[in-house]
Amino acid sequence: MSRQFSLSPRVQGLLLMLGAAALIAATSLMAKALGRGLGGPELHPAQVSAGRFCFAFATLVPILIWVRPSFRAVPWPVHIGRSFFGWIGVSFLFAAAAQMPLADANAISFLSPIVTMALSIPFLGEKVGPKRWSAAALSLFGALVLTRPGTEAFQPAAVLALLSAFFMGIEVIFIKKLSDGEPPLRILAINNGIGASISLTVAAFFWIAPSPSQWLLLAALGMTMVTAQFCFILSMQRADASFVIPLLYATPVFAALYDYAVFDQPLTALSAVGVAIIITGALILVRRERAAKLRAQVRKD
């Protein structure tokens, strides 16, 4: 008899998180292509962001009709805050991706845990020890290596990526305020629904008619992002967060590969060093935060 091959939940979680990283990097590649006018006019980041949210929500609609999740007792203020700052963060990331190497833009956006850590002190009452501050300083040093302010190599678009990290860090504060019992499908539906409403309103002021191929790319962008979100959620369900989250930081690696393949943009040695330092610091922050959360849970029990 033949043995049925199956992967353990932990391996499934790792593969799903790796898939999420690859898909997230792919969305930044699509945003860069749209922002640079590949196959049509150069689209404004607000318009690209609108495509991301609207087509992501459209992808979810058939699932919502089929599953019919409950929308009772929804913490709307938290969802609205999360969606608003998430939309701003995504829009700035797309703007940065159109003007600088994708690996650099994605790596800088991973400074968001530093913002979350700093804001968690006044807003969530968390205590931050010297090890987490040291990890934050390490990531910031990596950002300096990557952006090289004050030199001719400085990329003004890096400011957009830094703003993306800032607003995404605020978004995570709202995500933390969402209860652990908040259903994942409801989170995705509300986030993308609100994001679509906000982004469409703003995009109307910058609207340029996309070409047919750009419409297809906008649709692919939205569907790719919602698929990445599903992969992320499924990964977290199958394995411990501290085990799978590190693979999400492979996103800049995938971004560098895509950028080289499509735009012939190589990753310089100095940029690679900066990316590696940022990711190292961010990973230390994630692990320290996870350890602090586990200690707090033990004390509570």
N, C-alpha and C positions, 0 to 999 in steps of 0.2 A: 504493500500500500504506500502511496506517496504521502509524504508529510506536508501539511498545509503550512506555508511560510507566513509568518506574521511578525510585525514589529512590536516591540514593547511600547507602552504609553510614553515612556521617557524619550525613546528614539523618535516616536511620532511627533512629540512636542518639539524636539530639536529640529526636525525636518520642516515642520510647519513654521517655526520661527525664522528659519533660514529662508523659507519661501516668502515670508512676509518682508524680510529685509530686501530680497531681490525685487519684489514687486514695488516696494516704496521707492527704491532707487529708480525703477522704471518710470514711475510717475514724474520724478524730477527730470528725467530724460525727455519725456513727452512735453513737459512744461517748457523746457529749454527749446525744443523744436518749434513749439507754437510761438514762444516769445521772440524767436529769431526769424520768424516768417518762413519756416520750411513748408513748402507747398502752398503758400498763400501770403497774405499780409502779416506783418508783425502784430500779434495780439497783445493787448495790455494784460499785465498780471491779474488784475481784477476779473477780466473776462475769462482767463484761463482757470482761475479759482472757481468762477461760476460754473464752468463746465465740469470741473472736478466734483463739486457738491451736487449739482443738478442731476448729472448722469449717475452718480453714486446712489442718489435717492431713488431715481427711476429704476435702477437695478433692484432695489429693495422692495419696491411696491408689490410685485407679484408674490414675493415671500410673505409680506405683511398681509396680503389678501388671503393667502393660504393658511397661515398660522393664526392670524387674528390675535396678536398679543394685547393684553390689557393695558390701558393708559390711565388707570385710576391711581390716585395718590402719587402723581408724578411731581417730584421736586423741581418745578419749572424754573425758578430763579437760578438754581445751580446749573441746570441744563443750558439755559440761555447764556449764562456767563461762560460756561465751558465752550459752547459753540461759537460765541462771539470772538473770544480770544484765540480759539483754534483757527477760525477763518482768517483772522489777521496774520497769525503765524504762518499759515500755509501760503497766503498771498505774498508775504515778504520772502518766503523761501523760493517761490516760483520766480519772483522778480530777480533774486540773487542768482538762481540757476541759469537764467537767460544770459547773464553777463559774466559769469566766472566758471572755472572748472567745477563740475558736479561734485567731485569728491570733497573739495574745499567747502562748498556751500553746505553739503550734508553734514560734514564733520563739525562745522561751526554751529549748525542748528542743534547738535548734540550737547551744546553747552547749557541747554535748557534745564537739566537737573540742578545746576548751580543756582539758577533763579528760583526754582522750586524749593531748594534747601533753604535759601535765604528768606523767602516769603513764608515758609512753614513755621518760622520762629514766632512772628507776630500774629499770623492768621490761624495756625493750627496748634500753637503752644508747644511745639516740639523743641527739644534741646539738641544742639549741634556741638559735637565734640571736636577736639583739635585734629583728629584724623580725617574727618569729613572736610574740615576747612582746608587741610593740606591737600586733599584730593582735588578740591575746587581750585586751589592755587595752581596745581599741576595742569589742570585743563586750561586755565586761563593763560598759563605760560605757553601751552601748545597753540592757543589761538594767536598769541603774539608771534610765534614762529611762523605760523601759517599766513598771517596777514601782513607782517612786517611793516607796521605803521611807522611813518617818518622816513621811509625809504622810497625809491622809485618803483620798487616792486609792490608797493601797497595797492590793493585792489579796492576802490571805492565801494564796489558791490558787496564787499565783506561787511559793510555797515548794515546792509539789508539782511544778510544772514544772521548777524548779531541781533537785530531787532526780531527776526523770526524766532531765535532761541529765547529771547526775553518773553515774547507773548506766548510761546508754547510752554514755557515754564509756569506762567500764570495759569494757563489752561489746566495743567496737571493739579494745581491747587484745587480747582473746581472738581476735577475727576476724583480726587481724594475725598471730597465732601460727599460724593455720591455714595450711597450705602452699598455695602458689599452684596446686598440682596437685589440690587437693581438689575433686571434682566438684560443680558447683552444685546438681544435683538432690539429691545426698546431703546437702549442707549444709542445704537447705530441709527435707528430710524429717526429719533429726535435730533441727534447731532447733525445728520445729513439733511434733514428737513429744514431745520433752522438755518443751517449753513447755506442751503440753496436759496432761501428767502432773502437773507442778508446779501449774499454775493450777487444775486440777480439784480437787486435794487441798485447796488453800487456799480455793477458792470454796465448798467444802462447809460451811465454818463460817459463811458469810454468805448461804447459798442462800435465794432468794425465787423462787417459781414465776413464770416469765415468762408474759406473755399470748401467744396465738398470733402476733400481729403482732410481738411482741418476739423470739420464736423465729426468725421470718423475718429480722428485722433482725440478730440475732446470726449467723445463717448468712451473710447478705450481708456482714457485717463480716469474717468469716473468709475468705470467697472473694475479697473485694476486696483484702485484705491480701496473700494469696498471689499474686494477679494482679499487684499492685504490685511484689512481689519478683521475679516473672518478668520484668516490664518492665525493672526495674533491671538484672538480670543480662544480658538480651538487649542492652540499651543499652551496657553495658560491653564486650560482645563485639563490637559493631559500630563502636565509636569509642573514641578515647583517653579515659581517665578525666578528665583535665584539661579536655577539651573538653565533656563532657556533664554532669559533676557539678554545675557551677554552676546548671543548670536545676532540680536537685532543691530548690534554695533558693527555688523558686517556690511551695513548699508553703504557707507562711503566706498568700500572696496568694490561692490557691485557697480556703484555710480562711476567709479574710475574706469572700470572695464567698458561700461556702456559708452562713456564719453569718448574713449579712445576709438571704439569700434565705429561710432556714428559721426563724431565731429573731429576725429583724428587729434584729440586733445590728450597728450601724454601727462602722466603724473610725475612732477619733478621730484627729485630726491628730498629737497627741503620741505616740499608740501607733504610728502609721505611721512616725514619725521613729525611735522606738526599734527597731521591727522592721527598718527599713532599715539602721540602724547595726549591729545584731547580725549581719544577713546579710552586710554588707560585711566585717566583721571575720572572720566564719567563712569567707567565700570567699577572703580573703587567706591565711588559715591553710591552707586546702586547697591553694591554688596553691603556697605556699612549701614545704609538705610534699612535694608532687609533685615540685617542682624539686630538693629535697634527695634524694629517692629516685632521681631520674634521675642526679644527680651521683655518688651512691654506686654506682649500677650501672655508670657509665662507668669509675670507678676500679677496680671489680672486674674489668671486661673488660680 
